[in-house]
Amino acid sequence: RKEYVYTLLTSLLRSRIESGDARLNVSDDSTKKVLRLALKSDNEAEIINALELIPDNKEGEWDPDLMALLSNPSPIVRIAAIKRLGMLNKMKYTQAISGMFRDPDEYVKAAAISAFCELSRERAIHVIKVYLEDKSPAVKGSAVSGLIKHGGLDGILQAAEELKAMLIHNKPEMRKQAAKVLGDIQVKNFYQPVLELLQDPEPEVVTASIEAAGNMQSPELVPALIYKLAQPKLVIIASKALSRYGKSIENILCKVLSNQSENKAIRKAVPKIIAEIGSEIGFDILLSMLDDPDPNIRYHVARSASKIKEKIPAVKFSHVKIDDILSNELQSYYQQIAIIEDLQFVEDLKTLHFKHPQILLKDALIDRLKRTLNLIFALLEIKYPSSTISLIYMNMQSEHKNVRANAIELIDNLLEQNIKKLLLPIVEDGSGEEKIKSGAESFEITRDTQRSRLVELLKDRDPWILTCTIYMAERIGMKNLLAEIEPHLEHTNPLVRETTLQAIKTLGDPEKTKLAAQKRAEDGSKEVRKIAEQILLALEIKSPVAV
């Protein structure tokens, strides 16, 4: 019977999702029976899903079922039942909800206080004010929030001082609940305390503050939220908060994205937020950034633009412009193959140690080649149906030759002649030189010596490629590249500085090495400082001061 109920419940949920209805029209007895069985299940998730599906209960038909859930052993189920009763907005439920004030779980108790305030409004003050002194941060926060939101002027006066105290409380959990209160009451002018909580030393408080900012949508909080995008642990929640502002922040997002001196992690996160907002203006902003000098940014811009195109199929754009950008990326792909070929890597790299400089640099360049191909297909998703392009790209990665052949055939059938002429040689099997020859029919592909290619890569924007190039130059003893390597001692990336210092030690004379080590003796990176200290110590031992 459990499997039967689960199957039917899943089917009902799917129907609701596909129809876009928040509630299903549950009128036939068989459907009601299935839902009632699910509400009596010992499976927590099954009960929650059934609660989502039951109708609005205007006639009280589901009262016994909802009331029974208030004594369910799961706190999550009890909370869900309380919230559902509160949403029904009927005073007859206040007695049952107030009975949950005695629940042993603080979060159930907090949910009951919120629902009671929502139902009783100003009448809740004399009952709820006692919970303003509760030791539980969750209960206290719920009482403060409920009275401010629903208790009128008297409720605000009762709760305001408690909220102030919570904001500066020595317990992080209390400050976290204060942030939740601010997010719950959604008063835009209360942005100053949220700005302060966003700088809290406790991560859980910062997370709650970001959520609160997203709920409040105060313009003054936008810059602080944008800077949170630079932190890997906060980027998802900060992006979600910013997307809730909608079209109102598109202009500022455009400025951040177009500012090439802005933190790269922040710029990388912005296109996804614009895509989540999903407007035609946002689409135009993204298209205007497809010529950004950073290929990683271009990729995220293209992917996000394709997401908006998927949401708004009729959105207008210049196909000629996309074709031009595609052509540039395809030319870049062919040129990257030429660089790899010119570097004269050992043909069978499997014979080398995995840390061999040739393996590291070639892997880095091949990885960039893959990223360029990702970008090309992201651009194709703007021009053509994204689901079809995604399927083609996925099938191209298959180990099975026939699956890859089908993908190539789809490209041949779907793409316009001018694009497939350039793309097919890339995706078809063939040597690097064969691909270059095909590319040279449409583009000017430059060829050069190994040394010239290394000089070129020593100016690369990608820190990892730069690191691998310096390492290779050092290991193969190219002293004639030292002048091009030395400036990277000041690079912003610590790994580049570390590798540069090692290269100067190997390729330079003792005086050059000493000066380089002295420069980096107080480096911000522990690893770089350690190498600098080791070099200086070794030089001292070799050249003791005469007494």
DOTOR-154659 format. One line per field, with one value per residue (C-alpha): residue in three letters; y, x, z. Coordinates in nm, 4 decimals, m for minus. Each point is the difference from the previous one (the first is absolute). Layout:
<recs>
aa: (ALA ...)
v: (Y ...)
u: (X ...)
w: (Z ...)
</recs>
This chain:
<recs>
aa: (ARG LYS GLU TYR VAL TYR THR LEU LEU THR SER LEU LEU ARG SER ARG ILE GLU SER GLY ASP ALA ARG LEU ASN VAL SER ASP ASP SER THR LYS LYS VAL LEU ARG LEU ALA LEU LYS SER ASP ASN GLU ALA GLU ILE ILE ASN ALA LEU GLU LEU ILE PRO ASP ASN LYS GLU GLY GLU TRP ASP PRO ASP LEU MET ALA LEU LEU SER ASN PRO SER PRO ILE VAL ARG ILE ALA ALA ILE LYS ARG LEU GLY MET LEU ASN LYS MET LYS TYR THR GLN ALA ILE SER GLY MET PHE ARG ASP PRO ASP GLU TYR VAL LYS ALA ALA ALA ILE SER ALA PHE CYS GLU LEU SER ARG GLU ARG ALA ILE HIS VAL ILE LYS VAL TYR LEU GLU ASP LYS SER PRO ALA VAL LYS GLY SER ALA VAL SER GLY LEU ILE LYS HIS GLY GLY LEU ASP GLY ILE LEU GLN ALA ALA GLU GLU LEU LYS ALA MET LEU ILE HIS ASN LYS PRO GLU MET ARG LYS GLN ALA ALA LYS VAL LEU GLY ASP ILE GLN VAL LYS ASN PHE TYR GLN PRO VAL LEU GLU LEU LEU GLN ASP PRO GLU PRO GLU VAL VAL THR ALA SER ILE GLU ALA ALA GLY ASN MET GLN SER PRO GLU LEU VAL PRO ALA LEU ILE TYR LYS LEU ALA GLN PRO LYS LEU VAL ILE ILE ALA SER LYS ALA LEU SER ARG TYR GLY LYS SER ILE GLU ASN ILE LEU CYS LYS VAL LEU SER ASN GLN SER GLU ASN LYS ALA ILE ARG LYS ALA VAL PRO LYS ILE ILE ALA GLU ILE GLY SER GLU ILE GLY PHE ASP ILE LEU LEU SER MET LEU ASP ASP PRO ASP PRO ASN ILE ARG TYR HIS VAL ALA ARG SER ALA SER LYS ILE LYS GLU LYS ILE PRO ALA VAL LYS PHE SER HIS VAL LYS ILE ASP ASP ILE LEU SER ASN GLU LEU GLN SER TYR TYR GLN GLN ILE ALA ILE ILE GLU ASP LEU GLN PHE VAL GLU ASP LEU LYS THR LEU HIS PHE LYS HIS PRO GLN ILE LEU LEU LYS ASP ALA LEU ILE ASP ARG LEU LYS ARG THR LEU ASN LEU ILE PHE ALA LEU LEU GLU ILE LYS TYR PRO SER SER THR ILE SER LEU ILE TYR MET ASN MET GLN SER GLU HIS LYS ASN VAL ARG ALA ASN ALA ILE GLU LEU ILE ASP ASN LEU LEU GLU GLN ASN ILE LYS LYS LEU LEU LEU PRO ILE VAL GLU ASP GLY SER GLY GLU GLU LYS ILE LYS SER GLY ALA GLU SER PHE GLU ILE THR ARG ASP THR GLN ARG SER ARG LEU VAL GLU LEU LEU LYS ASP ARG ASP PRO TRP ILE LEU THR CYS THR ILE TYR MET ALA GLU ARG ILE GLY MET LYS ASN LEU LEU ALA GLU ILE GLU PRO HIS LEU GLU HIS THR ASN PRO LEU VAL ARG GLU THR THR LEU GLN ALA ILE LYS THR LEU GLY ASP PRO GLU LYS THR LYS LEU ALA ALA GLN LYS ARG ALA GLU ASP GLY SER LYS GLU VAL ARG LYS ILE ALA GLU GLN ILE LEU LEU ALA LEU GLU ILE LYS SER PRO VAL ALA VAL)
v: (0.0000 0.2378 m0.0322 0.0616 0.3190 0.1203 m0.0566 0.1832 0.2858 0.0381 0.0078 0.2725 0.2078 m0.0334 0.1145 0.3039 0.0936 m0.0454 0.2026 0.2745 m0.0066 0.0542 m0.2256 m0.2782 m0.0241 m0.2991 m0.0842 m0.3722 m0.2415 m0.2222 0.2923 0.1134 m0.3513 m0.0066 0.3324 m0.1090 m0.3184 0.2078 0.2348 m0.3054 m0.1323 m0.0503 0.1557 0.3661 0.1048 m0.1724 0.1939 0.3335 m0.0679 m0.0899 0.3234 0.1913 m0.1686 0.0233 0.2722 0.3251 m0.1657 0.2809 m0.2271 m0.1539 m0.3408 m0.0615 0.1309 m0.3437 m0.0929 0.3264 m0.0116 m0.3580 0.1126 0.2341 m0.3060 m0.1644 m0.1189 0.2009 0.3681 0.0777 m0.1386 0.1885 0.3245 m0.0575 m0.0687 0.3164 0.2112 m0.1470 0.0813 0.3529 0.0511 m0.0871 0.3252 m0.1236 0.0869 m0.3444 m0.1407 0.2333 m0.2282 m0.3021 0.2108 0.1606 m0.3509 m0.0516 0.2691 m0.2874 m0.2113 m0.1230 0.0993 0.3699 0.0293 m0.1479 0.2462 0.2859 m0.1047 m0.0076 0.3532 0.1289 m0.1633 0.1229 0.3602 m0.0234 m0.1204 0.2101 0.3197 0.2731 m0.2448 m0.2084 0.2600 m0.0960 m0.3694 0.0319 0.2776 m0.2484 m0.1810 0.3159 m0.1088 m0.3615 m0.1498 m0.1706 0.2292 m0.1611 0.0521 0.3516 0.0919 m0.1382 0.2045 0.3201 m0.0538 m0.0934 0.3024 0.2469 m0.1419 m0.0596 0.1756 0.3561 0.2967 m0.1625 m0.3152 0.2043 0.1880 m0.3265 m0.1714 0.2794 0.0097 m0.3777 0.0117 0.2632 m0.2195 m0.3046 0.1887 0.0543 m0.3161 m0.1907 m0.3300 m0.0530 m0.1941 0.3037 0.2320 m0.2551 0.0080 0.3816 m0.0126 m0.2392 0.2410 0.2874 m0.2185 m0.1064 0.3476 0.1322 0.3684 0.1442 0.2881 m0.2440 m0.0672 0.1406 m0.2872 m0.2514 0.1716 m0.0473 m0.3640 m0.0667 0.0690 m0.2330 m0.2354 m0.3009 m0.1591 m0.1060 0.3601 0.1238 m0.2652 0.1017 0.3661 m0.0709 m0.1784 0.2943 0.2452 m0.1984 0.0177 0.3718 0.1079 0.3264 0.1738 0.0912 m0.3700 m0.0780 0.0974 m0.2080 m0.3002 0.0353 m0.0130 m0.3206 m0.1627 m0.0092 m0.2570 m0.3600 m0.1092 0.2924 0.0387 m0.2193 0.1580 0.3544 m0.0623 m0.1207 0.3089 0.2362 m0.1707 0.0759 0.3710 m0.0684 0.2586 0.2838 m0.0968 m0.0818 0.3289 m0.0481 m0.3626 0.1247 0.2442 m0.2734 m0.2428 0.2550 0.1113 m0.2016 0.1055 m0.1512 m0.3253 m0.2855 m0.2251 0.2777 0.0595 m0.3745 m0.0204 0.2983 m0.1567 m0.2798 0.2588 0.1888 m0.3301 m0.0758 0.3399 m0.0960 0.3211 0.1194 0.2912 m0.2509 m0.1979 0.3149 0.0716 m0.3480 0.0216 0.3283 m0.1808 m0.2815 0.1856 0.0087 m0.0754 m0.2756 m0.3273 m0.1345 0.3017 m0.0362 m0.3610 0.0858 0.2898 m0.2227 m0.2776 0.2471 0.1661 m0.3418 m0.0580 0.3221 m0.0945 m0.3288 0.1901 0.2601 m0.1768 0.3084 0.2296 0.1961 0.0124 0.0464 m0.3366 0.1738 0.1136 m0.3516 m0.1391 0.2482 m0.0932 m0.3703 0.0542 0.1702 m0.2866 m0.2602 0.1835 0.0088 m0.3765 m0.0669 0.2389 m0.1800 m0.3296 0.1663 0.1177 m0.3555 m0.1382 0.2703 m0.0814 m0.3363 m0.2105 m0.3578 m0.2038 m0.2708 0.1904 m0.3223 m0.0911 0.3075 0.0533 0.1689 0.3050 0.0403 0.3646 m0.1044 m0.1948 0.2859 0.2654 m0.2152 m0.1028 0.3661 0.0982 m0.2922 0.0970 0.3520 m0.1539 m0.1871 0.3191 0.1777 m0.2813 0.0340 0.3697 m0.0730 m0.2333 0.2490 0.2550 m0.2547 m0.0424 0.3665 m0.0512 m0.3458 m0.2032 m0.0442 m0.3518 m0.1201 0.1650 m0.1427 m0.3473 0.0346 0.1132 m0.2810 m0.2631 0.1369 m0.1021 m0.3614 m0.2875 m0.1638 0.0946 m0.0368 0.2392 0.2605 m0.0554 0.0697 0.3245 0.1088 m0.0869 0.2179 0.2892 m0.0519 0.0055 0.2786 0.2676 0.2558 m0.0645 0.2792 m0.1283 m0.3747 0.0510 0.1385 m0.2320 m0.3429 m0.0253 0.0696 m0.2710 m0.2642 m0.2350 0.1249 0.1065 0.3483 0.0857 m0.1193 0.2239 0.2970 m0.0578 0.0089 0.3135 0.1733 m0.0167 0.2559 0.1737 0.1321 m0.2474 0.1087 m0.2505 0.0643 m0.1494 m0.1702 0.2914 0.2601 m0.2002 m0.0156 0.3784 0.0403 m0.2243 0.1956 0.2884 m0.2175 0.1191 m0.3486 m0.0472 m0.3791 0.0110 0.2670 m0.2175 m0.3047 0.2059 0.1398 m0.3504 m0.1452 0.2809 m0.0636 m0.3790 0.0047 0.2630 0.2912 0.2729 0.2240 0.0327 0.1301 0.3638 m0.0973 m0.2100 0.2496 0.2506 m0.2743 0.0269 0.2749 m0.2041 0.0059 m0.3809 m0.1585 m0.3193 0.2088 0.1901 m0.3252 m0.1616 0.3194 0.0077 m0.3638 0.0737 0.2975 m0.2215 m0.2618 0.2290 0.3145 0.0799 0.0170 0.3797 m0.0052 m0.2854 0.1851 0.3188 m0.1980 m0.1860 0.3256 0.1475 m0.2898 m0.0518 0.1677 m0.1334 m0.0362 m0.3709 m0.2354 m0.2321 0.2843 0.1321 m0.3486 m0.0392 0.3514 m0.0781 m0.3316 0.1721 0.2747 m0.2544 m0.2138 0.3036 0.0975 m0.3481 0.0042 0.3491 0.0334 0.3451 0.0206 0.0727)
u: (0.0000 0.2913 0.1296 m0.3502 m0.0412 0.3489 m0.0626 m0.3313 0.1420 0.2918 m0.2436 m0.2064 0.3112 0.1084 m0.3440 0.0185 0.3472 m0.0946 m0.3201 0.1711 m0.2811 0.0865 m0.2914 m0.1735 m0.3748 m0.0428 m0.3685 m0.0278 m0.0080 0.2812 0.2471 m0.1053 0.0555 0.3526 0.0822 m0.1429 0.2049 0.3104 m0.0725 m0.0034 0.3281 0.3090 0.2029 0.0725 0.0527 m0.3222 m0.2006 0.1556 m0.0800 m0.3596 m0.0340 0.1057 m0.2734 m0.3062 m0.2499 m0.0683 m0.2286 m0.2561 m0.2731 0.2182 m0.0069 0.3656 m0.0059 0.0280 0.2946 0.1860 m0.0686 0.1275 0.3328 0.0573 0.0858 0.2170 0.3370 0.1905 0.0658 0.0233 m0.3510 m0.1391 0.1531 m0.1452 m0.3460 0.0147 0.1014 m0.2830 m0.2549 0.1385 m0.0350 m0.3712 m0.0543 m0.2828 m0.0304 m0.1373 0.3512 0.1546 m0.0737 0.1649 0.2990 0.0428 0.0060 0.3235 0.1704 0.0702 0.1750 0.3432 0.1586 0.0942 m0.0501 m0.3506 m0.0741 0.1383 m0.2156 m0.3075 0.0713 0.0353 m0.3273 m0.1831 0.1119 m0.1074 m0.3478 m0.0605 0.1809 m0.0303 m0.1815 0.3200 0.1972 m0.1086 0.0674 0.3251 0.1829 0.1173 0.2013 0.2032 0.2040 0.0378 0.3494 m0.0354 0.1223 m0.2479 m0.2988 0.1047 0.0577 m0.3388 m0.1726 0.1822 m0.0753 m0.3653 m0.0750 0.1720 m0.1712 m0.3476 m0.0296 m0.0542 0.1607 m0.0207 0.1650 0.2843 0.0529 0.0067 0.2514 0.2293 0.2327 0.0374 0.0977 0.2659 0.1428 0.0064 0.1987 0.2937 m0.0388 0.3189 m0.1528 0.0308 m0.3298 m0.1813 0.1547 m0.0909 m0.3636 0.0104 0.1019 m0.2882 m0.2405 0.1177 m0.0435 m0.3447 m0.1397 0.1494 0.0284 0.2343 0.1147 0.1395 0.3045 0.2664 m0.0092 0.0092 0.3124 0.1634 m0.1084 0.1439 0.3421 m0.0617 0.2911 m0.2366 m0.0802 m0.3516 m0.0870 0.1326 m0.2028 m0.3196 0.0768 0.0397 m0.3373 m0.1523 0.1448 m0.1573 m0.3385 0.0286 0.1260 0.1412 0.2069 0.2593 0.0799 0.0797 0.3737 0.0626 m0.1737 0.2009 0.3272 m0.1146 0.0107 0.3792 m0.0252 m0.0408 m0.2088 m0.2420 m0.0276 m0.3109 m0.2010 0.1129 m0.0940 m0.3443 m0.0474 0.1018 m0.2241 m0.2982 0.0505 m0.0981 0.0308 0.0684 0.3706 0.0747 0.1852 0.2326 0.0621 0.0906 0.2547 0.1571 0.0191 0.1554 0.2627 0.3089 0.1827 m0.2739 0.0636 m0.0157 m0.2116 m0.2596 m0.0107 m0.0302 m0.3070 m0.1868 m0.1154 m0.1816 m0.1872 m0.1013 m0.1214 m0.2004 m0.1706 m0.0630 m0.1020 0.0547 0.2068 0.2191 0.0370 0.1212 0.2459 0.1460 0.0317 0.1877 0.2605 0.0791 0.3152 0.1493 0.3751 m0.0340 m0.1134 m0.1313 m0.2291 m0.1097 m0.0973 m0.2161 m0.1549 m0.0867 m0.1418 m0.2153 m0.1213 m0.1057 m0.1989 m0.1950 m0.0516 m0.1470 m0.2389 m0.0915 0.0240 m0.1269 0.2723 0.1612 0.3727 0.2413 0.0853 0.2780 0.1620 m0.0125 0.1450 0.2891 0.0701 m0.0208 0.2458 0.2463 m0.0224 0.0433 0.3082 0.1338 m0.0522 0.2020 0.2741 0.0216 0.0545 0.2836 0.1627 m0.0100 0.1539 0.2711 0.1095 0.1263 m0.1166 0.1258 m0.2393 m0.0595 m0.0390 m0.1024 0.3690 0.0649 m0.0542 m0.3332 0.1848 0.2159 m0.0209 m0.1158 m0.2933 m0.1034 0.0098 m0.1637 m0.2791 m0.0567 m0.0223 m0.2298 m0.2204 m0.0249 m0.0832 m0.2892 m0.1216 0.0037 m0.2087 m0.2418 m0.0302 m0.0637 m0.2861 m0.1376 m0.0162 m0.1728 m0.2652 m0.0932 m0.0565 m0.1548 m0.2253 0.2115 m0.1275 0.1132 0.3424 0.0466 m0.0839 0.2491 0.2741 m0.0714 0.0060 0.3300 0.1585 m0.1167 0.2486 m0.2064 0.0991 m0.3540 m0.1409 0.2643 m0.0797 m0.3682 0.0947 0.2087 m0.2894 m0.2317 0.2466 0.0066 m0.3799 m0.0755 0.2663 0.0279 0.2639 0.2368 0.0098 0.0153 0.2832 0.2074 m0.1246 0.0021 0.3819 0.0334 m0.2390 0.0967 0.2912 0.3308 0.3516 0.0863 0.1710 m0.3036 m0.2288 0.2347 m0.0021 m0.3833 m0.0057 0.2522 m0.2523 m0.2140 0.2339 0.3528 0.1721 0.3504 0.2826 0.3154 0.2992 m0.0129 0.1828 m0.2354 m0.3000 0.1408 0.0586 m0.3611 m0.1293 0.2065 m0.2426 m0.3100 m0.2834 m0.0647 0.2052 0.0200 0.1212 0.2495 0.1212 0.0414 0.1882 0.2451 0.0493 0.0713 0.2427 0.1847 0.0135 0.1309 0.2574 m0.1096 0.2173 m0.0774 m0.3576 0.1049 m0.0733 m0.3593 m0.0390 0.1325 m0.2923 m0.2372 0.1669 m0.2625 m0.2964 m0.3220 m0.0159 0.2209 0.0620 0.1358 0.2301 0.1173 0.0786 0.1719 0.2252 0.0971 0.0717 0.2241 0.1864 0.0590 0.0646 0.1502 0.3340 0.0372 m0.0370 m0.3251 m0.1284 0.0860 m0.1774 m0.3091 m0.0093 0.0378 m0.2923 m0.2245 0.1311 m0.3131 m0.2444 m0.3660 0.0200 0.1513 0.1324 0.1748 0.1550 0.1254 0.1795 0.1476 0.1326 0.1482 0.1785 0.1430 0.1137 0.1694 0.1800 0.1233 0.1409 0.1783 0.1429 0.0819 0.0962 0.3725 0.0802)
w: (0.0000 0.0760 m0.3554 m0.1357 0.2056 m0.0921 m0.3735 0.0058 0.2057 m0.2423 m0.2891 0.1694 0.0681 m0.3625 m0.1154 0.2235 m0.1248 m0.3645 0.0375 0.2018 0.2611 0.3643 0.0988 m0.1828 m0.0318 0.2292 m0.0262 m0.0667 0.2942 m0.1297 m0.0116 0.3484 0.1269 m0.1402 0.1656 0.3346 m0.0111 m0.0755 0.2928 0.2310 m0.1429 0.2147 m0.2824 0.0741 m0.3633 m0.1070 0.2578 m0.1011 m0.3666 0.0877 0.1997 m0.3097 m0.2018 0.2235 m0.0979 0.1853 0.2564 m0.0138 0.1345 0.2680 m0.1684 0.0747 0.3606 0.1662 m0.2212 0.0673 0.3733 0.0180 m0.1490 0.2955 0.2070 m0.2666 0.1409 m0.2633 0.0887 m0.3732 m0.0572 0.3016 m0.1294 m0.3480 0.1465 0.2144 m0.2993 m0.2065 0.2691 0.0297 m0.3760 0.0182 0.1918 0.2238 0.3682 0.0828 m0.0245 0.2599 0.2953 m0.1648 m0.1053 0.3437 0.1454 m0.1945 0.2133 0.2401 m0.2657 0.1137 m0.3326 m0.0070 m0.3756 0.0198 0.2783 m0.2131 m0.2978 0.2257 0.1265 m0.3582 m0.1088 0.3121 m0.0608 m0.3635 0.1000 0.3129 m0.1039 0.2721 0.2290 0.0123 0.2007 0.3524 m0.0715 m0.1934 0.1892 0.2645 m0.2710 m0.0654 0.3020 m0.1108 0.0193 m0.3369 m0.2831 m0.2410 0.2306 0.0929 m0.3643 m0.1015 0.2731 m0.1015 m0.3686 0.0601 0.2158 m0.2336 m0.3076 0.1376 0.3375 m0.1226 0.1775 0.3443 m0.1339 m0.1496 0.3272 0.1946 m0.2309 m0.1233 0.3010 m0.0030 m0.3666 0.0744 0.2762 m0.2272 m0.2646 0.2375 0.2092 0.0880 m0.1205 m0.3792 m0.0109 0.1408 m0.2623 m0.2660 0.1141 0.0000 m0.3667 m0.0703 0.1712 m0.2215 m0.3065 0.1168 0.0708 m0.3288 0.0899 m0.2646 0.2203 0.2602 m0.2173 0.2369 0.2538 m0.2881 m0.1390 0.3409 0.0273 m0.3472 0.1558 0.2975 0.0841 0.0151 m0.3414 0.1065 0.0858 m0.3352 m0.1855 0.1830 m0.0753 m0.3723 m0.0018 0.1852 m0.2521 m0.2828 0.1730 0.0802 m0.3447 0.1330 m0.2721 0.2625 0.0554 m0.3656 0.0040 0.3139 m0.1554 m0.3208 0.1945 0.1705 m0.3454 0.0341 0.2808 m0.1295 0.3004 m0.0413 m0.3782 m0.0405 0.2802 m0.0921 m0.3655 0.1075 0.2182 m0.2810 m0.2557 0.2244 m0.0705 m0.3604 m0.2749 0.2464 0.0266 m0.3650 m0.0573 0.2965 m0.1015 m0.3477 0.1488 0.2134 m0.2921 m0.2351 0.2549 m0.0952 0.3176 0.2175 0.1883 m0.2522 0.2249 0.0309 m0.3765 m0.0597 0.2279 m0.1482 m0.3318 0.1865 0.2081 m0.3140 m0.1491 0.3142 m0.0253 m0.3614 m0.1768 m0.3576 0.1327 0.1836 m0.3222 m0.1819 0.2826 m0.0327 m0.3786 0.0364 0.2150 m0.2449 m0.1083 0.3515 m0.0119 0.2628 m0.1677 0.3310 0.0361 m0.3629 0.0659 0.3024 m0.1903 m0.2977 0.2199 0.1905 m0.3212 m0.1320 0.3224 m0.0572 m0.3647 0.1242 0.2310 m0.2639 m0.3388 m0.1856 0.1359 m0.2837 m0.0724 m0.2879 m0.1546 m0.1945 0.3261 0.1471 m0.3233 0.0194 0.3629 m0.0875 m0.2841 0.2392 0.2494 m0.2735 m0.1300 0.3571 0.0246 m0.3166 0.1146 0.3359 m0.1828 m0.1956 0.3252 0.1389 m0.3182 m0.0092 0.3555 m0.1304 0.2933 0.0182 m0.2122 0.2605 0.3260 0.1783 0.0182 0.2178 0.3739 0.0765 0.1422 m0.3100 m0.1196 m0.3468 0.1456 0.2286 m0.2728 m0.2671 0.2399 0.0876 m0.3681 m0.0852 0.2931 m0.1452 m0.3387 0.1644 0.1674 m0.3373 m0.1486 0.2954 m0.0821 m0.3693 0.0903 0.2540 m0.2821 m0.2227 0.2721 m0.0501 m0.3746 0.0033 0.2381 0.3134 0.0736 m0.3453 0.0272 0.3516 m0.1277 m0.2854 0.2359 0.2467 m0.2759 m0.1284 0.3323 m0.0385 m0.0093 m0.2748 m0.3531 m0.1386 0.2629 m0.0900 m0.3689 0.0690 0.1734 m0.2996 m0.2312 0.2091 m0.0312 m0.3756 m0.0220 0.2491 m0.0408 m0.2766 m0.2644 0.1098 0.3598 m0.0604 m0.2497 0.2881 0.2758 m0.1674 m0.0418 0.3741 0.1186 m0.2582 0.0637 m0.1360 0.0974 0.1217 m0.3283 m0.1985 0.2053 m0.0457 m0.3760 m0.0020 0.2146 m0.2261 m0.2840 0.1830 0.2460 0.0210 0.2332 0.1062 0.0578 0.2027 0.1804 0.3378 0.1660 m0.1508 0.1188 0.3532 m0.0073 m0.1120 0.2819 0.2531 m0.0694 0.0491 0.2248 0.1393 0.3235 m0.0361 m0.3620 0.1024 0.2907 m0.2254 m0.2614 0.2568 0.1409 m0.3456 m0.0867 0.3266 m0.0380 m0.3569 0.1003 m0.2226 0.1540 m0.2972 0.1331 0.3417 m0.0933 m0.0901 0.3174 0.2601 m0.0108 0.1248 0.3388 0.0558 m0.1308 0.2049 0.0059 0.2720 m0.2008 m0.2902 0.2397 0.1602 m0.3379 m0.1205 0.3066 m0.0562 m0.3687 0.0849 0.2483 m0.2762 m0.2964 0.1596 0.1593 0.3833 0.0076 m0.1980 0.2162 0.3219 m0.1137 m0.1026 0.3331 0.1957 m0.1943 0.1008 0.3555 0.1386 m0.2603 0.0960 m0.0858 0.2558 m0.2740 m0.1853 0.3250 0.0853 m0.3360 0.0279 0.3485 m0.1157 m0.2918 0.2225 0.2590 m0.2664 m0.1428 0.3486 0.0592 m0.3383 0.0585 0.3744 0.1184 0.0816 0.3650)
</recs>
